[in-house]
Amino acid sequence: MRATKLIALMLPLVLIISSAACAEQSKNTDAPETSETIVQETEGVRENVPESNFDGALYRVHVRTGGFGSEFFAEDETGDVVNDAVFKRNLAVEERFNIKFDFIQNDDETLKTIYANEDAYELIIPHARVGFADVLAGVYMDWSHLAYVDLDKPWWNQDAKTEFTIEGKLYGMIGQLSYQNLGLTFGMFFNKNLFDDYNIEYPYQSVSDGTWTFEKMAEIVVGGAKDLNGDGQINIQDDQYGYVTQLWYGPINVLYAQGGRTTAKDENNLPYLDLNTERNADIFDRYFETLNEENAFIWQGGHPQPDEIFSDGRAFFYEGDISWMSALRSSDTDFGIIPCPKYDENQDNYYTMVNAAANLFCVPVTNGDPEMTGIILEAWSAESYRVVIPAYFDVALQTKYTRDEESAEMLQLIVDCSIVDQLYYIGEINSLDCIGVQIAAGNGKNFASFYASHEKAALKSIDRIIDKFREYAY
């Protein structure tokens, strides 16, 4: 089915600055850049592509269904600043290179065309975790064939450039062509009303000072539960919690927010399992011991969901993807947003995970013109960086959805240090890629026991992934 209408979607957000900036920040860094300085910086950054005329060729882009469309295509200008920026971005690229974008949404047909050796798409944009499963099936092209794509440019996620590469081979990327990817970045919402009621200082200054740690958050969480209906129990239907999240949010992100990873890279750029460290064990053990059922709620299904509890004013903290800000516009709960806390004050920066539901950019092995594909992809991404990102960041993200100046600055800090994890995205290491979820769901008594029972199979899985990357050297 060819897409002819704008798709209704969750709040789209944009990835502004590459995660490489994290390495240069100190705990006493100045306040993050404003959108004005971002606009000034983006205007002078250009792509290095030849000025080509493709004689009206179609540039066929497969976009996943389920609300992921309007960040890539807009039929016309409507007066909405983000929609109009998308429209202008696409039109500028079409006119510059004499092409026509053709956006297609039919999730059942993409792999069929590749297996049939049909040159049907220049670019495929799947759910990232689904996309990496297809990578291991050998259906996507190594980006070394895209001669004019410069992954050092700021419109490509620098952490993904490193993480997604195995022995020099890269089969998919994330970048600022997709502004929804920031919406799938995790942050921490806090309830200003409850902070005021308990005479607790907002965490903004602590974040700016580099001292916002898990220990500080835990002190608030532990004292935050309250029996509101007087029945002598803490019940999710009626009572107050210190912290709420859902299964695939907090338990996943805690490892990355506190400086951990599942894998590292050796001298040959090959991944190896690096999960079983004293620090990582402490990260998980502390998280689950502190955020227990007496003061925290980790949603695994049913009603109410954690975002509803927070919107209802019954939680101090909600850890979730920051796209949820749009839903809070109608809530009476006054909220702020901050980065997820550090492991301790010695941690160099605040980090957070970009959820593996992000949009992944892939080129099918059946692509008949990698040179044109690379030229347009690079120019399109650069134009998005210059046009769409400043428009959204300035109007929709920093103004429309945040309720104070400090939250806008905190959002910038979250963006600056967003990261990815290769084997979480690939999802093929025998449950160790999502060990926090497994512990939270009761599939292991604790980190040590769960790790020990899955390590052997995970090591074999990593070897298999490496072999697949070597086998499919397209």
N, C-alpha and C positions, 0 to 999 in steps of 0.2 A: 504494500500500500504506500503510495507516494504521499508525503506530508504536504497538505495544502492549507492547513490552519495552524495557528499558534497553539502550542500545547500548554494547558494549564499546569503549573508546576509549583513546587515549594519555593520558598524564598531563594533566589539565586544570589550567590555571593562570589566574590572574586579573589583570586590569589594574586596579591599585589607584588610582594617583594620576595625574591628567592630565599630559601632557607640558608643559603650561604652566609647571609648577614649575621646569623647566630654566632658564628665563630668569632666575630669581631666585637661583640657586645660584652660589656662588663656589668657586674651587678649594680654599679652606680651610674649606669648609662643615663644620658639625658632622655627627656620624654621623646617618644617615637615621632616620626615625621608626620606632618599633617597631609591631607589630601592635596593641598596646594603645592607643596614641595614635590609630591609624587607626580603631579601633572607636569611640573617644570622638568623633572628628570626624564619622564617618558617622551617628551617632545623631541629631545635630541638624540634618542637611541634609534638607529636605523639598522635594517637588515641588509645583508650582503647577498643580493640575488640579481641575476641579469634581468634587464628590462625586456621582456619577451612578449610576443604576440601569438596567442594560441588559436587564433582564427575561429573564435566562438565555440571552442571545445567545451563539453560538459565536464565539470568536476564533481564526480558522484561521491556523495558522503552518506554512509549508513550511520544513522543516529539511533541509539537504543530507544525503546518505547518506555512508557511509565513516567512521563513528565519531563523527559530530557530532550527538549527540542528547541524551545524558544531562545535559549542562549546561543544557538547556532544559526537560526534563521528567523527572519521577521518579514512578513509579506509587504508591509508598508509602514510609514511613520504614523504614529497614533498620538503623539504628545507625551507618551511615557518616556522618560529620559533614557532608560536602559534599553527598551525596545528600539528606540530611534537610533541609539548608538550602535546596536547590532545591525540594524538596517543599513546605516551609513558605512559601517565597517565592510560588510559584504559587497555593497555597491562599489565602494572604492577599489576593492580587489578585482571585482569583475571588470570594471572599466579599465583599470591599469593593465591587465593582462589579456583582455578580450576573451574571457571565459564566462561560463554560466554555471553557478552552483545548482546542483540537483540533489535535494535532500530526500532520503528514502528511509522509511521506518517499517521494517518487517523482520522481526527477530528470528523467524523460522527459516529465512532464506540465505543468510550471509554465508554460513559454512557450506551449504549445499552448492552455492556457486563456485566456491573455491575448490571443493572436492571434484566438481565437474570441470575444473580447469577453465572457468569462464571469467573473463576480465570484466567484472561487473562494478567494481568500486575503486576509486582512487584512495579513499580513506574509510576506515571503520572505527567507530567510537563505541566500544562496549563498556559495560560494568567492569571495573578493573579486575576484580577477582575472577570473573567469568572470562575476561580477556586473557588472563595469564593461563588459565586452563587450556585455552585454544593455542596459546604460544607453545605449550608442551606437546600439542598435537601437530605442530609444524606448519601452521597455516599463515603465519605472518613473516614479513621480510625483516631482515637485519637492517637497522637504520644506517649502516655504513653505505648503503646504496643510495641514500638521500643526500646527494652531494652538497646541496645548498642549505641544508638544515644545520644551524650553528647552535649546538646545545649549551654553549657558554653564554648565550644571550639571556637576558633577564626574564624573557617570557617562557623559559623552560625551567622547571623545578630542579634545582641543582642537587638536592638530596636524592631525588628520583634518578637523575642521570648517573649517580654513583651506585645507588642501591640496585637498580634494575639491570645493571650491566654484569654479565658473567663472562670472564675471560675475553673481554673485548666485544661481546655480542649483546646487542640491545634490540628488543623486539616490541617495545611499547614505551610510551612516555606520558607524563601528565604535564600540563602547562597552562598558561594564562589564556589560551583560546577558550578554555572552559572556566567560566566564573562560578559555576556551581560547586567546584571543588573546595572552595573555602567554606561553603555552607556545610560541607561534610568534614570540616575540621573541628576537633573537640575543644570546648572551652568550659569555664565554670561560671554559672549564673549564681548570684547571691541575692537574697531577699532583704532589701533595705528596710522594709517595715519591721521585720523581726530583729534585725541588727539594732534599729532604733529602740525597740521595746526592751531589749536586753542591754542597752547602753554599750554596744560593741562598736568599735571604730571600723569604718569600712576598710577593706584590705588594700585600697589603692596605693597608699603610701608604702606599705610593706612590699607590695609588688615592685614599685619603682626603686625601692632601696635594695632589692634583690633578696629580701628576707622572708618572702611568702613561701613557707615550707609546709610539708604534710603535717608536721607536728603542730603548727599553729592552726591549721584548719581543723585538725582532730580535736583540739581543745574546744572549739566552738561546736563541733558535731556532737561530741560526747555530752555536752550540757544542753543540747538543743532539743532533745526529745521531750514531749510533754503529753500527758494524758488529758486531752481536751474534753472528753465526754464523761470523765469521772468514774469509769467502770473498773479502774485499777489495772488496766492493760493498755499497751500501745498497739493500736489497730490501724491498719492502713486505710480503712474506710473513713475514719473520723479524727485521727490524732495527728500530732506534729512530729516531724523527724528532723534530725540534723543534716541528713544527706540523702538524696535520692538519685538514682540513675537506672539504666536498664542494662541487661545482661551483656550486650555487645558494645557498651559505651565505657563506663568507668573501669570494669575489670580488664578490658583490653588496653585502654589508654594509660592506666597507672604505670605500666612498665616503661612506656616511652616518655611520659611526662617527667618521670623521675630518673631519666638518663640511661635507661636500659635498652637493650636490643636482644632479639632472639639469635642473631648471627653476627659475625664479623667477617672481614675479608682477609685472605692471606696475601703473600707477596705476589702471587699470580692472579690476583683479583678473583679468587674462588671463595665462595661462602663456606663457612664452617660454623657449627653449632657453638654458640657462646652464651647460652642461657643459664647454665648451672654455675652461677657465681654467688658468692656470699651476699653481695649487694642485691642482686635480683631476688634471691630467696627472701631477704629482709623486706624488700619492697612489697612482695605479695603477702607475706606473713603479717606485716604491720597493717596493711590495707584491710585484710579480712578479719583480723583480731579487733581492730579499732572500729571499723564500720560494720558492726554486727547488727543482728536483728533488733537489738534493744534501742538503737539510735539511728539506724540507716535502713534503707529499703532498696534492694536491687531487683527490679522488675523482671519477671520471666514469663509473663503472660497474665491475662485477666484484666480486671478493671478495679481501681483506676490505674492509669499509667503514671509514671513519675512526673512527666511534664504537667499533667493535670493536677497532681498534688502540689507542685510548686506554684502553678497558676492560681490555685485555691488559697495560697498563702500559708501552707502547712509544711514548709521545708526551708531550712536555712540555705542549703546549697542544692543545685541541680547540675550534674555533669552530663553534657550532651552535645550534639553538634550545633554549631552556632546559627544554622539556618532557622532554628526554632524561634529566633527573635521576632520573626514576623507574627507568630501566633500570640506572642506576649503583648502585642499592641492593644488587644482588646481586654487585657487582664487589668484588674485593679491593683495587682501586686507591683509595687515599685521595685525595679530590679537593677542590678549592675552586672557587668561581665568582666571577668578577670582570667588570666591564664591559670591552668591547673598547677598546683603547688609543686615546688622542687622537692627532691629527696632531703636535702639539707642546704644550709647557706653556702656550702662549698661547691655546690653544683654551679657550673659556669653560666647556664642560661635556663630560661623556661622553654620547655619543649612540649609539643603536642602532635598527635597523630592525625594525618589525613585519612579518613575512613576508606577502606578498600572498595567501597561502593562508588568511588570517584570515576570520572570519565577517563578512559585510557585511549590514547591515540595509536592506532595500528595500521600498517599498510599490508594488504594481502599479497601473498606470493604470486598471485595471478595478475598483479598490477603490470600493465603493459608499458607504462611510461613513468618510471621512478623519478626521472629528472623533472618533468612537469609537476609531479606530485610533491616533490620536495620544495620546489620554488613557490608554489602556491601555499603549501602548508606553512612555510617560514614567513612569507609575506602576510598571510592571513593572521597568524599568531602575533606578529609584530603590530599589525594594525589593531588587533584586539587590545594589546598592551597599551597602545597610545590612545585609543578612542573609547573602548567599552569599559575598561578597568577604571580609569579616572572618573568617568560618569557614574558608574555604580558606587564606587567607594565614597565619592563625595556626597551624592544625593541619597542613595538608598541605604548604604551601610552605616555611614557616620552620622547621618542626619535623621533619616526616616525611622530607623528602628532603635537606635540607642537613645537613652533618656538623659544622658549627661555627657559633658565633655570628657570626663575621665574614662568612661566606657569606650568612647571612640579611640582614645589613645591605647587602651588595653587591647582592643581589637587589632590594632596595628602590631602590637607586641606579639599577639597570638600568631598572626600571619607570618611575621618575620622568622619565627622558629618552628614552623610546621615541618614535619618530617614524614617519611614513609618507611616501611619495613618490607624488604623484598619477599621474605618467605611468609610473612603474614598475607601479603597480596597474592602470592602463588598458592598458599593454603594447602601445601602438600607434605607437611612434616608431622603427620600422625598426631594431631591435636596439640602439639607443643607450640604451633603458631598462634594458638588461641588458648593458652594455658589458663589465663585468668578467667575466661568463660567457663572452662571445665571445672575449675575449683569452685567458682560461684554456684554452678549448677549441681554441685555435690558429687562430681565425678572423680574426685580425689580428695583425700583428707587434708592435704596441704601441698605446698609447692614441692617439697623434697620427695614425698611418696609418689606424687603424680609424675614428676620428672623421671624418677628412677624406673617407673614401669613403662615409660614410652621412649626412653632415650635410644635404645637399640634400633627400633623401627624408624625413628626420626633420622638417625644417621644414614640409614639405607636410603631414605627418601631424598635426602640432600644429594647423595651420590647419583641417584636417578635423575634428579633435576639437572645436575651438571652434565650428565651424559646426554640428556635431551637437548640442552643448549648446543652442545657440540655436534649432535647428529643433524639438527636442523640449521645448518649454516647457510641460510639463504641471504 
